[in-house]
Amino acid sequence: MNRARAACALALSTFILLTIVVQPVAANTRLDTLYAYLAERYNPDDEGGYSYPGTVYSSTEPTYSAAYALDEMGYLDSRPPFIDLVSMKNFTQKMQWEGGGVEKYGGFSDHLAGPVTMASSFAAIRLWEVLSQHNDILKMDQVKINETALLVYVNETHSSSGGFGSKVGDPPDVLSTYRALFLLYFASNALAGSQPEENISKWLPDPENTTAWILSCQEGNAFKLSPDSLVPGITATAAAIMALDLLDQLSSRPDLQGMKDWILARQLEVPLSGQFVGGFAEGINTNDTNLASTYYAVRALDSLVAVDELNTTAAVGFILSCQANDGSWGFTPGLPAGAIASIQYAIESLRLLGQDPKTALLTEDPNNPTPILLDWRLVFVVGFIAIALVLAVVSVRRS
């Protein structure tokens, strides 16, 4: 019996050793996957920005999306920052054209020597706003852009009808009009102290004309991308609402409740074939709940002070489910690869829905489950236990 007791004591000691030596593996979170994805896209040796997958140069839209996400999650608050924000701000400044004729002058391109559009200029200025929050870093406030030139560029996209185009020479659309108004107000406000003559009245002398053009895109309680477009959609409706808000023409609208109800009706709460619960469809019977439409729906409802009226739990679940296998965000759930620009859609939507984005992403990533860790120490200990138990049985039988 003494030998049996000794064998049992040995087995018990081995089990105790097992709990000490073999540590549980931490779960791989959605945040881990996102962070790894962004780390692969960062270009410290090429302008200090972020790139599209498959490219090796920094681009404005990916840089804005990455910087926005990292800033919202608090990563840019560290001092010194873990990425070179001064280089990133210099990169943003370099994207502005100081020449190139009327088609480019004053606007921002998506990459060096690239085309200038309203979308790339909008992304550059929103990136500039993120970076300017960190001007306490040495040399950050020394990097400048030419706001007057930006006003010139936006003015060149203005049509006599009152709307703004996606680039110089393009017909107006309501999304470009919202972005143009955003840039006009940004630049004129930035110049208010040093050049007060460059005010919004100078660069938008007839806001009533722009308001009238936006309203010409309305169909029922929603808006079309342009008066000639066939059907209204969430994106155009959100752009119109945000543009009217900038023009201080939103609160006086008599149809605000109708707009709000139309947007809320686009959220899918009952499963249907081909749709994903919690997201917003672009329009009536479009059968395409997706991240972009959901983002613009949330933006519009935020302008209407009605975010709390949507199904927040379902919307958050949908947004999280759109995270692709590669760590970015896809248009719909279940995609192997998403788009770096869509990360900003997801993070901003979560924030507007009252979620702390970092906390929301600290959940296990179902697309990349934690692999089983086969440690050689575990193999050794399990083998040791097996031998000890065999010896214990033999000892008991012989005693």
DAMO-V816640 format. One record per backbone hydrogen bond with DSSP energy under -0.5 kcal/mol. CO is the residue of the C=O (numbers start at 0). NH is the residue of the N-H. E is the energy in kcal/mol with one decimal. If there is no record, write none. Layout:
# DAMO-V816640
co:CO nh:NH e:E
co:CO nh:NH e:E
This chain:
# DAMO-V816640
co:0 nh:4 e:-2.8
co:1 nh:5 e:-2.2
co:2 nh:6 e:-2.3
co:3 nh:7 e:-2.6
co:4 nh:8 e:-2.7
co:5 nh:9 e:-2.1
co:6 nh:10 e:-2.4
co:7 nh:11 e:-2.7
co:8 nh:12 e:-2.4
co:9 nh:13 e:-1.9
co:10 nh:14 e:-2.1
co:11 nh:15 e:-2.0
co:12 nh:16 e:-2.4
co:13 nh:17 e:-2.2
co:14 nh:18 e:-1.7
co:15 nh:19 e:-1.1
co:16 nh:20 e:-2.9
co:17 nh:21 e:-2.3
co:20 nh:22 e:-0.8
co:26 nh:28 e:-0.7
co:27 nh:364 e:-3.1
co:28 nh:32 e:-1.9
co:29 nh:33 e:-2.3
co:30 nh:34 e:-2.8
co:31 nh:35 e:-2.3
co:32 nh:36 e:-2.0
co:33 nh:37 e:-2.5
co:34 nh:38 e:-2.3
co:35 nh:39 e:-1.5
co:36 nh:40 e:-0.9
co:37 nh:40 e:-0.6
co:37 nh:41 e:-1.0
co:40 nh:50 e:-1.7
co:42 nh:45 e:-1.3
co:42 nh:47 e:-1.7
co:45 nh:48 e:-1.0
co:48 nh:42 e:-2.8
co:49 nh:58 e:-2.7
co:51 nh:54 e:-2.0
co:58 nh:49 e:-0.5
co:58 nh:62 e:-1.8
co:59 nh:63 e:-2.7
co:60 nh:64 e:-2.5
co:61 nh:65 e:-2.6
co:62 nh:66 e:-2.7
co:63 nh:67 e:-2.8
co:64 nh:68 e:-2.1
co:65 nh:69 e:-2.7
co:66 nh:70 e:-2.4
co:67 nh:71 e:-2.5
co:68 nh:72 e:-1.6
co:69 nh:74 e:-2.1
co:69 nh:75 e:-0.7
co:70 nh:73 e:-1.5
co:73 nh:76 e:-1.1
co:74 nh:77 e:-0.7
co:74 nh:81 e:-0.5
co:82 nh:84 e:-1.3
co:83 nh:87 e:-1.8
co:84 nh:88 e:-2.3
co:85 nh:89 e:-2.4
co:86 nh:90 e:-2.5
co:87 nh:91 e:-2.0
co:88 nh:92 e:-2.2
co:89 nh:93 e:-2.2
co:90 nh:94 e:-1.0
co:91 nh:94 e:-0.7
co:92 nh:95 e:-1.4
co:94 nh:108 e:-2.1
co:96 nh:105 e:-3.3
co:100 nh:103 e:-1.5
co:100 nh:104 e:-3.2
co:103 nh:106 e:-2.3
co:106 nh:96 e:-2.7
co:107 nh:116 e:-0.9
co:109 nh:59 e:-3.2
co:110 nh:113 e:-2.5
co:114 nh:109 e:-0.9
co:114 nh:116 e:-0.5
co:116 nh:120 e:-2.0
co:117 nh:121 e:-2.4
co:118 nh:122 e:-2.3
co:119 nh:123 e:-2.1
co:120 nh:124 e:-2.0
co:121 nh:125 e:-2.2
co:122 nh:126 e:-2.2
co:123 nh:127 e:-2.4
co:124 nh:128 e:-2.2
co:125 nh:129 e:-1.7
co:126 nh:130 e:-2.5
co:127 nh:131 e:-2.3
co:128 nh:132 e:-0.6
co:129 nh:132 e:-1.0
co:130 nh:133 e:-2.0
co:131 nh:134 e:-1.0
co:133 nh:136 e:-1.6
co:134 nh:140 e:-0.5
co:136 nh:139 e:-2.1
co:138 nh:141 e:-0.8
co:139 nh:142 e:-1.3
co:141 nh:143 e:-0.5
co:144 nh:146 e:-1.0
co:145 nh:149 e:-1.7
co:146 nh:150 e:-2.1
co:147 nh:151 e:-1.8
co:148 nh:152 e:-2.3
co:149 nh:153 e:-2.5
co:150 nh:154 e:-2.2
co:151 nh:155 e:-1.5
co:152 nh:156 e:-0.7
co:153 nh:156 e:-1.2
co:154 nh:157 e:-1.2
co:156 nh:164 e:-1.9
co:158 nh:161 e:-1.6
co:162 nh:158 e:-2.8
co:163 nh:172 e:-2.1
co:165 nh:117 e:-3.2
co:166 nh:169 e:-2.3
co:170 nh:165 e:-0.6
co:172 nh:176 e:-1.9
co:173 nh:177 e:-2.1
co:174 nh:178 e:-2.2
co:175 nh:179 e:-2.7
co:176 nh:180 e:-2.4
co:177 nh:181 e:-2.4
co:178 nh:182 e:-2.2
co:179 nh:183 e:-2.6
co:180 nh:184 e:-2.5
co:181 nh:185 e:-2.3
co:182 nh:186 e:-2.7
co:183 nh:187 e:-2.4
co:184 nh:188 e:-2.0
co:185 nh:189 e:-2.2
co:186 nh:190 e:-1.5
co:188 nh:191 e:-0.9
co:190 nh:194 e:-3.1
co:194 nh:197 e:-2.2
co:196 nh:198 e:-1.4
co:198 nh:201 e:-0.8
co:198 nh:202 e:-1.5
co:199 nh:203 e:-2.3
co:203 nh:206 e:-0.6
co:205 nh:208 e:-1.0
co:205 nh:209 e:-1.2
co:206 nh:210 e:-2.7
co:207 nh:211 e:-2.6
co:208 nh:212 e:-2.0
co:209 nh:213 e:-2.4
co:210 nh:214 e:-2.4
co:211 nh:215 e:-1.3
co:212 nh:216 e:-0.5
co:213 nh:216 e:-1.5
co:214 nh:217 e:-1.3
co:216 nh:223 e:-3.1
co:218 nh:221 e:-1.6
co:221 nh:218 e:-3.1
co:222 nh:232 e:-2.1
co:224 nh:173 e:-2.7
co:225 nh:228 e:-1.6
co:232 nh:236 e:-2.3
co:233 nh:237 e:-3.0
co:234 nh:238 e:-2.4
co:235 nh:239 e:-2.5
co:236 nh:240 e:-2.4
co:237 nh:241 e:-2.7
co:238 nh:242 e:-2.3
co:239 nh:243 e:-2.7
co:240 nh:244 e:-1.9
co:241 nh:245 e:-2.0
co:242 nh:246 e:-1.9
co:243 nh:248 e:-3.4
co:243 nh:249 e:-0.7
co:244 nh:247 e:-1.3
co:249 nh:252 e:-2.0
co:252 nh:255 e:-0.7
co:254 nh:258 e:-2.2
co:255 nh:259 e:-2.6
co:256 nh:260 e:-2.7
co:257 nh:261 e:-2.2
co:258 nh:262 e:-2.2
co:259 nh:263 e:-2.6
co:260 nh:264 e:-1.9
co:262 nh:265 e:-1.7
co:263 nh:266 e:-1.4
co:265 nh:280 e:-2.2
co:266 nh:268 e:-0.6
co:267 nh:277 e:-3.6
co:271 nh:274 e:-1.8
co:275 nh:278 e:-1.3
co:278 nh:267 e:-2.6
co:279 nh:289 e:-1.8
co:281 nh:233 e:-2.8
co:282 nh:285 e:-1.1
co:289 nh:279 e:-0.6
co:289 nh:293 e:-1.8
co:290 nh:294 e:-2.7
co:291 nh:295 e:-2.3
co:292 nh:296 e:-2.2
co:293 nh:297 e:-2.3
co:294 nh:298 e:-2.4
co:295 nh:299 e:-2.4
co:296 nh:300 e:-2.6
co:297 nh:301 e:-2.0
co:298 nh:302 e:-1.8
co:299 nh:303 e:-1.7
co:300 nh:305 e:-3.3
co:301 nh:304 e:-1.2
co:305 nh:308 e:-1.7
co:306 nh:309 e:-1.5
co:309 nh:311 e:-1.5
co:310 nh:314 e:-2.3
co:311 nh:315 e:-2.9
co:312 nh:316 e:-2.2
co:313 nh:317 e:-2.3
co:314 nh:318 e:-2.5
co:315 nh:319 e:-2.5
co:316 nh:320 e:-2.0
co:317 nh:321 e:-1.0
co:318 nh:321 e:-0.8
co:319 nh:322 e:-1.6
co:320 nh:333 e:-0.9
co:321 nh:329 e:-3.2
co:323 nh:326 e:-1.7
co:327 nh:323 e:-2.1
co:328 nh:338 e:-2.4
co:330 nh:290 e:-2.6
co:331 nh:334 e:-0.6
co:334 nh:324 e:-1.9
co:335 nh:325 e:-0.9
co:338 nh:328 e:-1.0
co:338 nh:341 e:-0.7
co:339 nh:342 e:-1.2
co:340 nh:343 e:-0.7
co:340 nh:344 e:-0.7
co:341 nh:345 e:-2.0
co:342 nh:346 e:-2.7
co:343 nh:347 e:-2.6
co:344 nh:348 e:-2.0
co:345 nh:349 e:-2.3
co:346 nh:350 e:-2.0
co:347 nh:351 e:-2.5
co:348 nh:352 e:-1.7
co:349 nh:354 e:-2.7
co:350 nh:353 e:-1.8
co:354 nh:356 e:-0.8
co:355 nh:359 e:-2.7
co:356 nh:360 e:-1.6
co:358 nh:361 e:-1.2
co:360 nh:29 e:-0.7
co:360 nh:30 e:-2.0
co:360 nh:362 e:-1.1
co:362 nh:29 e:-2.4
co:363 nh:365 e:-0.8
co:364 nh:367 e:-0.8
co:371 nh:373 e:-0.7
co:372 nh:374 e:-1.0
co:374 nh:377 e:-0.6
co:374 nh:378 e:-1.9
co:375 nh:379 e:-2.2
co:376 nh:380 e:-2.5
co:377 nh:381 e:-2.9
co:378 nh:382 e:-2.2
co:379 nh:383 e:-2.3
co:380 nh:384 e:-2.4
co:381 nh:385 e:-2.3
co:382 nh:386 e:-2.2
co:383 nh:387 e:-2.3
co:384 nh:388 e:-2.5
co:385 nh:389 e:-2.1
co:386 nh:390 e:-2.4
co:387 nh:391 e:-2.0
co:388 nh:392 e:-2.3
co:389 nh:393 e:-2.4
co:390 nh:394 e:-2.4
co:391 nh:395 e:-2.2
co:392 nh:396 e:-2.1
co:393 nh:397 e:-1.7
co:394 nh:398 e:-1.4
